[in-house]
Amino acid sequence: MTGPYADASAISTILGLTVAASITMLAFRLQRELGVRDSHGVESTWIPVADRLLIAALLIASLFGLLPLLLWPHVFGSNIRLSSSACAASVVLLAIYPLAIFAHYDLNVFGRNMNRQNRSAYNLAFEYAYVALGGIAAAVAAFYTWLR
């Protein structure tokens, strides 16, 4: 096959590592959120946007990446294209996840003074949205680029 596509074993290895890393990070985050809920007496918890990016990476890698390679190994060309696209999108979402977590916890990532008393919730919400939307846009661009 010509083009920038790798073989099925390389793609399945990357997708497997992506799924494993996503499950590990998601388990850690769920354990933390449930611990916060129990310690503060809050009745309900929520899933932050950063964790939704992680869930999206997990679903894309498993449903559109690994599943076609495992269920239909004899259909080589279209499966490789779909799986490589899913691989690119899930790796981009996984790479954006640390920045989204930094934005979620309002950590000092880029050397600016990010003190909550000096900034409004409006600015914090938009910076958080910019990180998440930038990651989603990059994942869609990677998926489309590899699918063509």
QUIWO-V76741 format. One line per field, one symbol per residue. psi: psi as a letter, one per 20 degrees, with the letter a starting at -180 (. if undefined). Layout:
psi=???
//
This chain:
psi=prakqrrhhgghgghghggghggghhggghgghhggghhikphqrrorhghhhghggggghggifhghhhhmihngghhggghhghggghhghhhhghhhgghgjlqngkjrolphhiqrhghghhhghggghggghhggggggghh.
//
